[in-house]
Amino acid sequence: MSHFFAYLARMKLIQRWGLMRNTTPENIQEHSLQAAMIAHNLAVIRNTHFGGAVNSDRVMTLAAYHEVAEIFTGDLPTPVKYFSPQIKAAYGDIEQLAKEKLYGMLPCELRAAYQPLLFPREEDAELWQLVKAADKICAFLKCAEELKAGNQEFAAAAKTIRQEIMQMSLPEVQYFMEKFVPSFSLALDEMS
């Protein structure tokens, strides 16, 4: 018996933004789906408009699995995770152990297929760049959503995250920010 997918199903129980007052709670399962869809789109944009040749399906799959360690660690708030180099390094070690535990739950004959999803490979660096960009965009969209609901607690985070996104200097990210992000500030009737 393997507990791998039973643990993955618990992603819906891990809440994000733990130090912030939220008008709409967000869990890592729904975040991972949004990140996967955006990462896929970033890859498509790169390939369509900027001469890329990345595997958009692979990018999407990596993004779907990018938070699985948090099943064991929870979502450590960014200010805590990056409080010091020692905490950041220790948390990286804990995440590695969490992924190893999850990986060990897979039947042996399936592990080869999941190893590159749980443990980044050097040849996937370009793909992970898009996953990280999608993750950052998702954080910005969460801030925008909270601000739209009148929650000013996310104002400083929105400003910081937008600056980080703009500093990425990835043309597909800039394209996404220009073409898709403005709609998130509209009401449903305004989008119809």
C-alpha distance (Angstrom), angle and dihedral (degrees) to the residues before:
residue distance angle dihedral
M1 . . .
S2 3.80 . .
H3 3.80 123.6 .
F4 3.82 93.4 -168.2
F5 3.81 98.3 108.1
A6 3.80 93.9 35.5
Y7 3.80 86.8 59.8
L8 3.82 92.2 45.6
A9 3.81 88.3 53.1
R10 3.80 87.5 61.1
M11 3.81 90.3 66.5
K12 3.80 86.1 91.7
L13 3.82 88.4 64.9
I14 3.83 96.2 56.7
Q15 3.79 110.1 89.6
R16 3.79 122.6 -151.6
W17 3.81 128.7 -143.2
G18 3.81 93.0 36.9
L19 3.81 96.6 172.7
M20 3.80 94.5 47.7
R21 3.79 130.6 79.5
N22 3.81 104.8 -118.0
T23 3.79 128.1 -158.7
T24 3.81 88.3 -164.3
P25 3.82 118.0 28.3
E26 3.79 116.7 -134.7
N27 3.79 126.4 -159.1
I28 3.79 128.7 -159.3
Q29 3.79 93.3 -109.7
E30 3.80 94.3 59.8
H31 3.80 90.5 39.6
S32 3.81 90.5 53.2
L33 3.80 91.5 52.6
Q34 3.80 92.0 50.2
A35 3.81 91.1 46.1
A36 3.81 90.5 49.5
M37 3.81 92.4 51.8
I38 3.81 93.1 46.9
A39 3.82 93.4 44.5
H40 3.80 89.1 51.5
N41 3.80 89.7 51.2
L42 3.80 92.4 48.6
A43 3.81 88.9 53.9
V44 3.81 91.3 48.5
I45 3.81 90.6 49.1
R46 3.82 91.0 48.7
N47 3.81 91.0 50.4
T48 3.80 96.0 42.1
H49 3.79 102.2 40.9
F50 3.79 108.9 16.9
G51 3.80 106.8 41.2
G52 3.78 96.7 -103.2
A53 3.78 127.3 151.7
V54 3.80 103.0 -163.8
N55 3.79 124.0 143.4
S56 3.81 102.2 -110.0
D57 3.81 92.9 -168.0
R58 3.80 90.9 54.2
V59 3.81 91.2 48.7
M60 3.79 89.4 51.7
T61 3.81 92.4 50.1
L62 3.81 92.7 48.8
A63 3.80 89.5 51.2
A64 3.81 92.1 49.4
Y65 3.82 89.0 58.3
H66 3.82 99.1 36.6
E67 3.84 96.0 103.4
V68 3.82 101.1 39.8
A69 3.81 93.9 112.1
E70 3.80 87.7 65.7
I71 3.80 89.0 71.7
F72 3.80 84.3 79.8
T73 3.80 102.3 24.4
G74 3.79 101.6 38.3
D75 3.79 119.4 -138.7
L76 3.77 104.9 -55.4
P77 3.82 107.8 -152.0
T78 3.81 114.5 -111.6
P79 3.83 95.1 -118.8
V80 3.81 89.1 55.9
K81 3.82 96.1 41.2
Y82 3.81 92.1 52.9
F83 3.81 98.3 33.5
S84 3.80 91.3 112.0
P85 3.81 138.4 -6.5
Q86 3.81 88.8 -110.1
I87 3.81 93.6 55.4
K88 3.80 91.5 45.1
A89 3.82 91.2 51.3
A90 3.81 93.2 45.0
Y91 3.79 91.3 49.4
G92 3.82 89.7 49.9
D93 3.81 88.7 54.3
I94 3.80 91.0 48.7
E95 3.81 91.3 49.6
Q96 3.80 89.6 50.7
L97 3.81 91.3 51.9
A98 3.81 90.7 47.4
K99 3.80 91.6 53.1
E100 3.80 90.9 46.8
K101 3.82 89.8 52.8
L102 3.79 91.4 49.8
Y103 3.81 91.7 45.1
G104 3.81 89.6 51.9
M105 3.81 89.4 59.4
L106 3.79 92.2 64.7
P107 3.79 119.9 95.8
C108 3.81 107.4 -100.6
E109 3.80 93.1 -115.9
L110 3.85 91.3 59.2
R111 3.79 99.7 44.5
A112 3.81 96.7 89.4
A113 3.82 90.2 60.6
Y114 3.81 93.5 50.7
Q115 3.79 100.8 39.1
P116 3.83 94.7 83.1
L117 3.82 89.9 47.4
L118 3.78 93.5 55.1
F119 3.79 101.0 33.3
P120 3.83 118.1 45.0
R121 3.79 115.7 -124.8
E122 3.79 124.1 -149.2
E123 3.81 91.6 -121.4
D124 3.83 89.3 58.1
A125 3.83 94.5 57.1
E126 3.82 92.9 109.9
L127 3.81 90.5 50.2
W128 3.81 93.0 48.3
Q129 3.81 88.6 51.6
L130 3.81 87.5 62.8
V131 3.82 92.4 44.9
K132 3.80 90.3 52.6
A133 3.80 90.6 47.9
A134 3.81 90.5 50.3
D135 3.81 90.1 48.6
K136 3.81 90.0 53.2
I137 3.80 91.9 46.9
C138 3.80 89.3 51.8
A139 3.80 89.7 53.2
F140 3.79 90.0 51.4
L141 3.81 91.6 48.4
K142 3.80 90.1 51.4
C143 3.80 89.1 52.9
A144 3.81 91.2 48.2
E145 3.80 90.4 49.6
E146 3.79 92.2 50.9
L147 3.81 92.4 46.3
K148 3.80 90.1 49.8
A149 3.84 87.4 55.1
G150 3.81 89.3 53.4
N151 3.80 96.9 -103.3
Q152 3.81 103.6 141.4
E153 3.80 91.3 -178.3
F154 3.80 86.9 89.0
A155 3.84 96.1 51.9
A156 3.81 97.1 95.5
A157 3.81 92.4 43.0
A158 3.81 90.9 50.4
K159 3.80 91.4 53.0
T160 3.81 93.7 47.0
I161 3.79 94.5 45.2
R162 3.82 92.9 47.4
Q163 3.83 89.2 53.6
E164 3.82 90.5 49.5
I165 3.80 90.4 50.4
M166 3.81 92.4 49.8
Q167 3.80 90.9 49.0
M168 3.81 90.9 57.1
S169 3.80 89.6 81.1
L170 3.79 91.6 -154.2
P171 3.81 109.8 144.4
E172 3.81 93.1 -150.1
V173 3.81 89.6 55.6
Q174 3.81 91.3 50.8
Y175 3.82 89.2 48.1
F176 3.82 90.9 51.5
M177 3.79 92.0 47.4
E178 3.80 91.3 51.9
K179 3.82 99.6 40.3
F180 3.80 104.4 35.5
V181 3.81 112.3 18.2
P182 3.83 98.7 67.4
S183 3.82 90.5 65.1
F184 3.79 90.2 63.8
S185 3.80 90.2 70.6
L186 3.80 93.1 55.0
A187 3.79 128.6 92.1
L188 3.81 117.3 -119.7
D189 3.80 92.0 -104.2
E190 3.81 89.7 53.8
M191 3.81 90.9 55.3
S192 3.82 94.2 50.6
